Amino acid sequence: MLASVAAEDPPLPAREAWLERTPYLQWDSQTSRVVLAKAAGAGQKLSLRLQRPGIDEQHAEVIPMAPDQESGLQLAVLNNLKPAERYRYRLESGERKGNWSSYIMPPAEREPAPFRFAVYSDTQAHPGRHAKVARAMAGEKDLAFVLHCGDLTDCGQEEERWEREYFTPAAELLRGTMLLPCLGNHEEHGKLYFDSFKLPVAPGKKAWYSLNLGDVHLAVLDYRCDRETEEAQAKWLSQDLVGTPPDMWKVVMWHDPPFTRPVSVKWSQMQCKLCEENGVDLVFNGHDHHYVRTHPIGVPGRKAPIYIITGGGGGGTWPPPQLDFIAKGYETLEYCVVDVTGNELTVTAKKPNGEVIDRFTVCKGAIQPNIINRQDVIIPQKFFAEVERTIHNALVIHQVDGQKYECSLTLTNHTQQPVEAEFLVDTKKTAWAVDEAAQRATFEPGKETRLKWTLTAKDAQRLFPTPTLKGSNAVGDTHATPLPLGAAKAEGTLLLVNTPLKCDGIADEPFWKAAQPLGRLLCENGAGPPRNETQVRPVAGEEGLGVFIKCVQADPAAGLAAATQRDSDQVWMDDCIELFVEPKRGSGDYYHFVVSLSGNVYDAHRKDSAWNGAWQARVIKTAAQWNVEVLIPWSDLEMKGPPPPKAELGFNFSRTENIPAGVPGKYRASYPQWSLTYGDSHNPRCFGKLTVVKE
């Protein structure tokens, strides 16, 4: 997805030079708030001066700030705060006096008095753009709190990015209102997210929480959706919403949108069903960098929630999808202001310059006239997800002559409703011509539908064009890339050795020479061999799975990114190697290991980087190549020991290599693989096969 950004970011707001992180407000209780800040100098103590209503500045209360062990910041608790009252405060350090800030408390819990709050998301990697949005929000009058739908920063495990990309651009906003965020994928499940915010999370509830703010009940969910998290969150959300008084407004927030790009269709359906059943009014999401408001989605004849994507908080933007269930959609920087006034709730979406792009009102308890049945949206998603999983096996290619190929694709709709879609074969930037490049088709429930087209090769190149399904009532661009002509899953051997394995990056043991190297890598989509040679030798010992990789480096200056924390996305900014290991071949359950030229590492169970194994990696660099030795204990792979002869493991290897782009200091990335996956490398159906053999 290409995201657009302005040519130049506007300047960031100024802050007190003696503060490294300016003050920001966090939740503590219905009658108290926490203020967090960080002094610029080591050992520098801060205090907070709180001015209550009716008290002048000279008699304002002084509260010493104490060290916060979790975050390393300094903290003050403001107690005995009254509903709907305005308070002022500033930070002090010796003779230094900070700027006064003011904030307003929301009405008392369950009190149907008017108040306002704001929502935004996906502030990420462009601090100037984020500052533009945050300044506009700071100018909104009397915001009781601000919601953030996740992706506060582009790399949640790097502290410097939190300061530069989030806290500094949002400094003016965060001084004057309480922030309530949810976890996004760019937070990388990181410790810095949980340390930075004081959220009303009950023990064991991980990243989800709820609270009452005036007449609004807010429930915040975790976008991560492994089976354990799905079941725990669903049970918690059901109990939370059932226990909320029916006369309160109900607002739910999580990161990934359920009807455009959900992490899990099953989890999204479960979330939406619970929202429908329990009278939720609004759902706020982020993840997609644009503004979208849906029509009410639920069950006709019953109150249904409206879903809002407010992803224009500062990251690069892209156009919203054009789908039947979307009422409004804009590609722009934006934020939402929600005005709660008794029996009405009004949402106004604005650009930073104040231009209103959308405004709508929800009436408490009213059943909307234009409700879209959720099944009409979810079912096409399930169908397209099934297509993506099965297309490799459903594609049939018959070579008519040396240049012409007849292709057919048979798809079955296993849902209970018909799905209309357009089938496209894109031959741009390929050496093919195609007839029937675009076809409309209706996939009837329980029936097979066959699509046919003919490809003619213009020359000897065999970069196969990508079929795509686009639906009018589900997200488009469902990429389902088949194998290219003549391609097959890679196969290799895994040598079973008796010699103890050690991870030193040298590979001078005799068994490494006996181990058969895997076949030659191919560039992504099968477009020929890579520029640099890569040799991969896997072995199996009592200690674990060992892999030795020799990476020829024609341009030694490429890569060399600075060291980062474990599991940082920055590992891919460097030259790196990736291993995908599927212990039980065909199960779809796999582990992911990444090692960069600079020695940075990343590991995940499938795509969950919260998982950390006990594996080792050692990198040895020379002028012409770099070698990597990896040792993965069998326990990391949930295996009791080495597999027996003739056993099969799913396996794949890929390399990211930076290639000179013709301009000094500029490089382009190439991603050769052993077993081509044609798009997402996390596709175990395309992994190769390792067969265990004796030494």
TINU-315434 format. One record per residue (C-alpha): residue number from 0; x, y, z negated; residue in three letters. Coordinates in steps of 0.2 Angstrom, whole numbers. Layout:
N
   pos      px      py      pz   code
   NUM       X       Y       Z    ala
...
//
This chain:
695
   pos      px      py      pz   code
     0       0       0       0    met
     1       8      17       5    leu
     2       5      30      -8    ala
     3       6      49      -3    ser
     4      15      62     -14    val
     5      18      80     -12    ala
     6      35      86      -5    ala
     7      40      94     -21    glu
     8      34      91     -39    asp
     9      29     107     -49    pro
    10      40     111     -64    pro
    11      38     102     -80    leu
    12      31     112     -96    pro
    13      44     119    -108    ala
    14      46     113    -126    arg
    15      54     117    -142    glu
    16      73     114    -139    ala
    17      74     106    -157    trp
    18      61      93    -153    leu
    19      65      78    -142    glu
    20      47      73    -142    arg
    21      34      86    -145    thr
    22      20      82    -157    pro
    23       5      71    -152    tyr
    24     -11      66    -161    leu
    25     -16      48    -164    gln
    26     -30      39    -173    trp
    27     -30      35    -192    asp
    28     -48      34    -198    ser
    29     -64      44    -196    gln
    30     -58      57    -207    thr
    31     -39      57    -204    ser
    32     -27      59    -189    arg
    33      -8      55    -187    val
    34       4      67    -179    val
    35      20      59    -172    leu
    36      36      69    -166    ala
    37      54      66    -164    lys
    38      68      79    -169    ala
    39      82      82    -157    ala
    40      96      81    -170    gly
    41     100      65    -180    ala
    42      95      67    -198    gly
    43      85      82    -194    gln
    44      69      82    -205    lys
    45      52      89    -199    leu
    46      37      95    -209    ser
    47      20      99    -203    leu
    48      10     115    -208    arg
    49      -9     112    -207    leu
    50     -21     126    -207    gln
    51     -39     121    -212    arg
    52     -55     131    -208    pro
    53     -56     147    -219    gly
    54     -37     146    -224    ile
    55     -25     159    -217    asp
    56      -8     154    -210    glu
    57       2     159    -226    gln
    58      -8     147    -237    his
    59      -8     133    -224    ala
    60      -4     116    -231    glu
    61      14     109    -229    val
    62      15      90    -226    ile
    63      33      82    -225    pro
    64      34      70    -211    met
    65      41      53    -215    ala
    66      51      41    -204    pro
    67      40      29    -194    asp
    68      49      12    -194    gln
    69      40       5    -179    glu
    70      44      19    -167    ser
    71      59      28    -174    gly
    72      48      44    -174    leu
    73      43      55    -189    gln
    74      25      54    -194    leu
    75      12      64    -204    ala
    76      -5      59    -209    val
    77     -18      73    -210    leu
    78     -32      68    -222    asn
    79     -49      74    -227    asn
    80     -53      81    -210    leu
    81     -72      85    -207    lys
    82     -82      81    -192    pro
    83     -84      94    -178    ala
    84     -72     106    -187    glu
    85     -57     114    -179    arg
    86     -39     113    -186    tyr
    87     -23     121    -182    arg
    88      -5     114    -185    tyr
    89      13     117    -181    arg
    90      29     108    -184    leu
    91      44     116    -194    glu
    92      62     111    -197    ser
    93      71     123    -209    gly
    94      70     140    -202    glu
    95      64     134    -185    arg
    96      45     136    -182    lys
    97      35     127    -168    gly
    98      21     133    -158    asn
    99       3     133    -166    trp
   100      -9     120    -159    ser
   101     -27     117    -162    ser
   102     -38     103    -161    tyr
   103     -57      99    -164    ile
   104     -63      83    -173    met
   105     -78      74    -165    pro
   106     -95      74    -173    pro
   107     -98      62    -187    ala
   108     -99      44    -183    glu
   109    -116      40    -175    arg
   110    -121      59    -176    glu
   111    -130      63    -159    pro
   112    -121      80    -158    ala
   113    -113      87    -142    pro
   114     -95      85    -139    phe
   115     -83      82    -124    arg
   116     -69      70    -120    phe
   117     -58      67    -104    ala
   118     -52      52     -95    val
   119     -37      49     -83    tyr
   120     -25      36     -78    ser
   121      -9      30     -68    asp
   122       2      45     -72    thr
   123      17      34     -68    gln
   124      33      40     -58    ala
   125      30      58     -53    his
   126      31      69     -69    pro
   127      28      85     -60    gly
   128      12      79     -52    arg
   129       7      72     -69    his
   130      10      89     -77    ala
   131      -1      97     -65    lys
   132     -16      86     -70    val
   133     -11      87     -89    ala
   134     -11     106     -89    arg
   135     -28     106     -81    ala
   136     -35      95     -94    met
   137     -26     105    -108    ala
   138     -36     120    -101    gly
   139     -53     111    -104    glu
   140     -62     117    -119    lys
   141     -64     107    -135    asp
   142     -59      90    -130    leu
   143     -61      78    -145    ala
   144     -50      65    -137    phe
   145     -43      59    -120    val
   146     -44      41    -113    leu
   147     -29      34    -103    his
   148     -33      19     -92    cys
   149     -15      12     -92    gly
   150       1      14     -82    asp
   151       6      29     -92    leu
   152      24      27     -85    thr
   153      32      17     -71    asp
   154      43       6     -81    cys
   155      36       3     -99    gly
   156      52      -5    -106    gln
   157      63      11    -103    glu
   158      62      24    -116    glu
   159      69      38    -105    glu
   160      55      35     -93    arg
   161      42      37    -107    trp
   162      49      54    -111    glu
   163      52      60     -93    arg
   164      36      53     -85    glu
   165      23      54     -99    tyr
   166      26      63    -115    phe
   167      35      78    -108    thr
   168      23      81     -94    pro
   169       8      79    -105    ala
   170      15      88    -120    ala
   171       3     103    -120    glu
   172     -12      91    -118    leu
   173      -7      79    -132    leu
   174      -4      93    -145    arg
   175     -22      98    -144    gly
   176     -32      81    -143    thr
   177     -30      63    -148    met
   178     -25      51    -135    leu
   179     -32      33    -134    leu
   180     -24      22    -120    pro
   181     -25       5    -114    cys
   182     -12      -7    -108    leu
   183      -8      -6     -89    gly
   184       4     -18     -79    asn
   185      18      -5     -78    his
   186      19      -5     -97    glu
   187      26     -22     -94    glu
   188      18     -28    -110    his
   189      32     -18    -118    gly
   190      36     -15    -136    lys
   191      38       4    -133    leu
   192      19       5    -129    tyr
   193      14      -3    -145    phe
   194      27       7    -155    asp
   195      22      24    -148    ser
   196       3      23    -152    phe
   197      -6      21    -168    lys
   198     -22      12    -162    leu
   199     -36       4    -172    pro
   200     -31     -14    -168    val
   201     -36     -27    -180    ala
   202     -23     -40    -185    pro
   203     -22     -53    -171    gly
   204     -31     -43    -158    lys
   205     -16     -39    -148    lys
   206     -20     -24    -136    ala
   207     -39     -23    -137    trp
   208     -48     -12    -150    tyr
   209     -65      -2    -153    ser
   210     -71      13    -163    leu
   211     -85      25    -164    asn
   212     -82      43    -160    leu
   213     -98      53    -163    gly
   214    -112      45    -154    asp
   215    -101      35    -142    val
   216     -94      17    -145    his
   217     -78      14    -136    leu
   218     -71      -3    -132    ala
   219     -54      -5    -125    val
   220     -48     -21    -117    leu
   221     -32     -29    -111    asp
   222     -30     -32     -93    tyr
   223     -20     -48     -95    arg
   224     -30     -63     -91    cys
   225     -22     -79     -96    asp
   226     -34     -92    -102    arg
   227     -31     -89    -120    glu
   228     -33     -70    -119    thr
   229     -49     -72    -108    glu
   230     -58     -83    -121    glu
   231     -52     -72    -136    ala
   232     -56     -56    -128    gln
   233     -73     -62    -121    ala
   234     -78     -68    -139    lys
   235     -72     -52    -147    trp
   236     -81     -40    -134    leu
   237     -97     -50    -136    ser
   238     -97     -48    -155    gln
   239     -92     -30    -154    asp
   240    -105     -24    -142    leu
   241    -119     -35    -150    val
   242    -114     -26    -167    gly
   243    -115      -9    -159    thr
   244    -132       0    -163    pro
   245    -143       1    -148    pro
   246    -145      20    -149    asp
   247    -127      23    -146    met
   248    -118      27    -130    trp
   249    -107      12    -125    lys
   250     -91      15    -115    val
   251     -78       1    -110    val
   252     -61       4    -103    met
   253     -48      -8     -96    trp
   254     -35      -6     -82    his
   255     -38     -16     -67    asp
   256     -55     -12     -57    pro
   257     -66     -27     -57    pro
   258     -73     -25     -39    phe
   259     -59     -19     -29    thr
   260     -42     -27     -35    arg
   261     -45     -37     -50    pro
   262     -31     -47     -58    val
   263     -43     -62     -60    ser
   264     -61     -63     -52    val
   265     -66     -75     -66    lys
   266     -61     -63     -80    trp
   267     -68     -48     -71    ser
   268     -85     -57     -69    gln
   269     -85     -62     -87    met
   270     -81     -44     -92    gln
   271     -95     -36     -81    cys
   272    -107     -49     -87    lys
   273    -105     -44    -105    leu
   274    -106     -26    -101    cys
   275    -123     -29     -92    glu
   276    -130     -40    -106    glu
   277    -126     -27    -119    asn
   278    -131     -11    -112    gly
   279    -114      -3    -107    val
   280    -116      14     -99    asp
   281     -99      17     -92    leu
   282     -84       7     -87    val
   283     -67      17     -84    phe
   284     -53       9     -74    asn
   285     -37      14     -66    gly
   286     -24       4     -57    his
   287     -30      10     -40    asp
   288     -23      28     -36    his
   289     -39      37     -31    his
   290     -56      42     -38    tyr
   291     -70      30     -36    val
   292     -88      29     -43    arg
   293     -99      14     -40    thr
   294    -118      14     -39    his
   295    -124       5     -55    pro
   296    -119     -13     -53    ile
   297    -128     -27     -63    gly
   298    -145     -35     -62    val
   299    -159     -26     -54    pro
   300    -173     -21     -66    gly
   301    -161     -20     -81    arg
   302    -150      -6     -86    lys
   303    -133      -7     -77    ala
   304    -116       1     -80    pro
   305    -107      13     -68    ile
   306     -89       9     -64    tyr
   307     -77      23     -62    ile
   308     -59      22     -56    ile
   309     -49      38     -61    thr
   310     -32      33     -54    gly
   311     -27      51     -49    gly
   312     -17      55     -64    gly
   313       0      59     -55    gly
   314       6      44     -46    gly
   315       6      43     -27    gly
   316     -12      41     -21    thr
   317     -20      31      -7    trp
   318     -37      31       1    pro
   319     -51      22      -8    pro
   320     -60       7       1    pro
   321     -75      10      11    gln
   322     -87      -2       3    leu
   323    -106      -3       1    asp
   324    -106      -2     -18    phe
   325     -96      14     -19    ile
   326    -106      30     -21    ala
   327     -91      42     -21    lys
   328     -72      40     -16    gly
   329     -58      52     -14    tyr
   330     -39      51     -12    glu
   331     -33      65     -23    thr
   332     -26      70     -40    leu
   333     -40      71     -52    glu
   334     -47      68     -70    tyr
   335     -64      66     -78    cys
   336     -73      76     -91    val
   337     -87      68    -100    val
   338    -100      79    -109    asp
   339    -111      70    -122    val
   340    -127      79    -126    thr
   341    -139      69    -136    gly
   342    -149      58    -123    asn
   343    -138      63    -108    glu
   344    -120      60    -103    leu
   345    -113      70     -89    thr
   346     -97      65     -80    val
   347     -88      78     -70    thr
   348     -73      73     -59    ala
   349     -61      87     -55    lys
   350     -45      91     -45    lys
   351     -32     100     -55    pro
   352     -37     117     -47    asn
   353     -54     115     -54    gly
   354     -63     109     -39    glu
   355     -77      98     -43    val
   356     -77      82     -32    ile
   357     -91      72     -41    asp
   358    -104      75     -55    arg
   359    -117      63     -61    phe
   360    -128      61     -77    thr
   361    -134      46     -86    val
   362    -149      46     -97    cys
   363    -149      35    -112    lys
   364    -159      19    -110    gly
   365    -165      23     -93    ala
   366    -165      10     -79    ile
   367    -157      16     -63    gln
   368    -167      14     -47    pro
   369    -152      10     -36    asn
   370    -144      -5     -44    ile
   371    -133     -16     -34    ile
   372    -133     -34     -39    asn
   373    -117     -39     -46    arg
   374    -117     -56     -37    gln
   375    -118     -47     -20    asp
   376    -101     -40     -25    val
   377     -92     -54     -34    ile
   378     -97     -68     -23    ile
   379     -88     -61      -7    pro
   380     -73     -59     -19    gln
   381     -73     -77     -23    lys
   382     -75     -82      -5    phe
   383     -60     -71       0    phe
   384     -49     -78     -14    ala
   385     -53     -96      -8    glu
   386     -49     -91       9    val
   387     -32     -85       3    glu
   388     -29    -101      -6    arg
   389     -34    -113       9    thr
   390     -29    -104      25    ile
   391     -13    -113      27    his
   392     -21    -130      28    asn
   393     -36    -123      38    ala
   394     -26    -117      52    leu
   395     -24    -128      68    val
   396     -12    -123      82    ile
   397     -12    -132      99    his
   398       2    -127     111    gln
   399      -5    -126     129    val
   400      11    -123     137    asp
   401      28    -115     134    gly
   402      20     -98     130    gln
   403       2    -100     126    lys
   404      -6    -107     110    tyr
   405     -24    -110     105    glu
   406     -28    -107      87    cys
   407     -43    -111      77    ser
   408     -47    -108      58    leu
   409     -61    -117      50    thr
   410     -67    -109      34    leu
   411     -81    -115      22    thr
   412     -91    -104      11    asn
   413     -93    -113      -6    his
   414    -103     -99     -14    thr
   415    -122     -97     -14    gln
   416    -124     -82      -3    gln
   417    -119     -78      15    pro
   418    -104     -67      17    val
   419    -101     -55      32    glu
   420     -84     -51      37    ala
   421     -73     -45      51    glu
   422     -59     -57      57    phe
   423     -43     -48      64    leu
   424     -27     -54      71    val
   425     -14     -40      71    asp
   426      -1     -42      84    thr
   427       7     -25      82    lys
   428      26     -25      79    lys
   429      26     -44      85    thr
   430      31     -52     101    ala
   431      13     -59     104    trp
   432      -3     -54     114    ala
   433     -20     -60     108    val
   434     -37     -62     115    asp
   435     -52     -60     103    glu
   436     -41     -50      91    ala
   437     -57     -44      81    ala
   438     -72     -55      78    gln
   439     -88     -53      67    arg
   440     -93     -68      58    ala
   441    -107     -73      45    thr
   442    -101     -87      33    phe
   443    -117     -96      28    glu
   444    -117    -104      10    pro
   445    -111    -122      10    gly
   446    -107    -122      29    lys
   447     -91    -122      40    glu
   448     -87    -108      52    thr
   449     -74    -110      65    arg
   450     -65     -95      72    leu
   451     -54     -97      88    lys
   452     -42     -86      97    trp
   453     -27     -88     109    thr
   454     -10     -81     107    leu
   455       3     -78     121    thr
   456      21     -76     118    ala
   457      29     -61     126    lys
   458      47     -68     123    asp
   459      56     -81     113    ala
   460      53     -73      96    gln
   461      41     -82      84    arg
   462      35     -69      71    leu
   463      18     -75      69    phe
   464       4     -62      68    pro
   465      -6     -61      52    thr
   466     -25     -65      51    pro
   467     -35     -53      40    thr
   468     -53     -54      33    leu
   469     -62     -38      30    lys
   470     -79     -38      21    gly
   471     -92     -24      20    ser
   472     -97     -29       2    asn
   473     -80     -34      -5    ala
   474     -62     -26      -5    val
   475     -54     -27      13    gly
   476     -37     -32      18    asp
   477     -38     -49      11    thr
   478     -21     -55      18    his
   479     -20     -73      21    ala
   480      -5     -77      31    thr
   481      -3     -94      39    pro
   482      14    -103      42    leu
   483      23     -97      59    pro
   484      24    -109      73    leu
   485      35    -124      70    gly
   486      38    -119      52    ala
   487      37    -131      38    ala
   488      40    -131      19    lys
   489      58    -132      15    ala
   490      65    -149       7    glu
   491      81    -152      -3    gly
   492      88    -164     -16    thr
   493      91    -161     -34    leu
   494     107    -171     -40    leu
   495     106    -180     -56    leu
   496     123    -178     -65    val
   497     130    -186     -81    asn
   498     143    -172     -84    thr
   499     138    -159     -97    pro
   500     133    -143     -89    leu
   501     140    -126     -94    lys
   502     135    -109     -88    cys
   503     152     -99     -84    asp
   504     149     -93     -66    gly
   505     164    -103     -59    ile
   506     157    -120     -54    ala
   507     173    -129     -54    asp
   508     166    -146     -59    glu
   509     167    -160     -46    pro
   510     148    -162     -46    phe
   511     145    -145     -39    trp
   512     154    -151     -23    lys
   513     144    -167     -23    ala
   514     127    -157     -24    ala
   515     119    -154      -7    gln
   516     117    -136      -4    pro
   517      99    -131       1    leu
   518      95    -126      19    gly
   519      99    -109      27    arg
   520      88     -95      21    leu
   521      77     -86      33    leu
   522      71     -67      33    cys
   523      54     -64      27    glu
   524      40     -69      39    asn
   525      53     -80      48    gly
   526      61     -66      58    ala
   527      78     -75      60    gly
   528      93     -77      48    pro
   529      98     -64      35    pro
   530     114     -54      37    arg
   531     123     -61      23    asn
   532     126     -80      19    glu
   533     119     -87       3    thr
   534     122    -105      -3    gln
   535     112    -113     -16    val
   536     116    -129     -25    arg
   537     104    -136     -39    pro
   538     108    -150     -51    val
   539      99    -159     -66    ala
   540     109    -163     -82    gly
   541     104    -168     -99    glu
   542     105    -149    -104    glu
   543      93    -143     -91    gly
   544      92    -137     -73    leu
   545     108    -130     -66    gly
   546     109    -119     -51    val
   547     124    -111     -43    phe
   548     122     -98     -30    ile
   549     136     -90     -19    lys
   550     130     -73     -12    cys
   551     142     -67       2    val
   552     142     -48       1    gln
   553     147     -39      18    ala
   554     145     -22       9    asp
   555     151     -23      -9    pro
   556     145      -5     -13    ala
   557     127     -10     -10    ala
   558     117     -12     -26    gly
   559     126     -10     -43    leu
   560     111      -3     -52    ala
   561     114       2     -71    ala
   562     110     -11     -84    ala
   563      92     -11     -90    thr
   564      82     -20    -103    gln
   565      76     -38    -100    arg
   566      61     -40     -89    asp
   567      62     -22     -82    ser
   568      56     -19     -64    asp
   569      73     -11     -61    gln
   570      80     -28     -58    val
   571      74     -27     -40    trp
   572      82     -10     -37    met
   573      99     -20     -36    asp
   574     104     -35     -26    asp
   575      97     -50     -35    cys
   576      92     -68     -34    ile
   577      76     -76     -39    glu
   578      72     -94     -43    leu
   579      54    -101     -44    phe
   580      52    -118     -52    val
   581      36    -128     -52    glu
   582      40    -143     -64    pro
   583      24    -153     -59    lys
   584      24    -150     -40    arg
   585       7    -146     -33    gly
   586       0    -140     -50    ser
   587       2    -121     -46    gly
   588      10    -119     -64    asp
   589      28    -112     -61    tyr
   590      42    -101     -69    tyr
   591      51     -86     -62    his
   592      69     -82     -65    phe
   593      78     -66     -58    val
   594      96     -62     -60    val
   595     104     -46     -52    ser
   596     121     -42     -46    leu
   597     123     -31     -62    ser
   598     118     -45     -73    gly
   599     101     -39     -77    asn
   600      88     -53     -80    val
   601      69     -55     -79    tyr
   602      59     -70     -82    asp
   603      40     -74     -82    ala
   604      28     -89     -84    his
   605      19     -86     -67    arg
   606      18     -67     -67    lys
   607      17     -65     -86    asp
   608      34     -57     -91    ser
   609      29     -57    -109    ala
   610      36     -75    -109    trp
   611      54     -76    -112    asn
   612      64     -92    -110    gly
   613      81     -98    -118    ala
   614      90     -99    -101    trp
   615     107     -93     -97    gln
   616     114     -84     -82    ala
   617     132     -78     -78    arg
   618     137     -67     -64    val
   619     155     -67     -56    ile
   620     159     -53     -44    lys
   621     173     -52     -31    thr
   622     177     -40     -16    ala
   623     168     -51      -4    ala
   624     154     -61     -13    gln
   625     146     -63     -30    trp
   626     142     -79     -38    asn
   627     128     -83     -50    val
   628     127     -99     -62    glu
   629     110    -102     -70    val
   630     106    -115     -83    leu
   631      88    -117     -88    ile
   632      84    -129    -103    pro
   633      71    -142     -99    trp
   634      61    -135    -114    ser
   635      59    -119    -104    asp
   636      50    -129     -91    leu
   637      40    -139    -104    glu
   638      49    -154     -99    met
   639      57    -167    -112    lys
   640      72    -170    -101    gly
   641      79    -173     -84    pro
   642      66    -180     -71    pro
   643      69    -198     -65    pro
   644      76    -202     -48    pro
   645      63    -199     -34    lys
   646      53    -187     -44    ala
   647      48    -171     -35    glu
   648      49    -153     -41    leu
   649      42    -137     -33    gly
   650      56    -125     -30    phe
   651      59    -109     -21    asn
   652      74     -97     -20    phe
   653      74     -79     -13    ser
   654      87     -65     -12    arg
   655      86     -46     -12    thr
   656     100     -39      -2    glu
   657     104     -21       1    asn
   658     110     -18      19    ile
   659     118      -2      25    pro
   660     105       9      34    ala
   661     117      18      45    gly
   662     118      33      34    val
   663     132      34      20    pro
   664     125      29       4    gly
   665     108      23      11    lys
   666     102       5      12    tyr
   667      87      -5      17    arg
   668      81     -20       8    ala
   669      80     -38      15    ser
   670      71     -52       6    tyr
   671      77     -69      14    pro
   672      69     -85       6    gln
   673      73    -104       7    trp
   674      54    -109       9    ser
   675      45     -94      17    leu
   676      29     -88       8    thr
   677      24     -75      21    tyr
   678      19     -61       9    gly
   679      18     -63     -10    asp
   680      32     -74     -16    ser
   681      21     -80     -30    his
   682      13     -93     -19    asn
   683      17    -110     -25    pro
   684       8    -118     -11    arg
   685      22    -112       0    cys
   686      36    -118     -12    phe
   687      49    -130      -6    gly
   688      51    -148     -13    lys
   689      66    -154     -22    leu
   690      68    -173     -24    thr
   691      79    -180     -38    val
   692      93    -191     -32    val
   693     107    -200     -42    lys
   694     125    -194     -42    glu
//
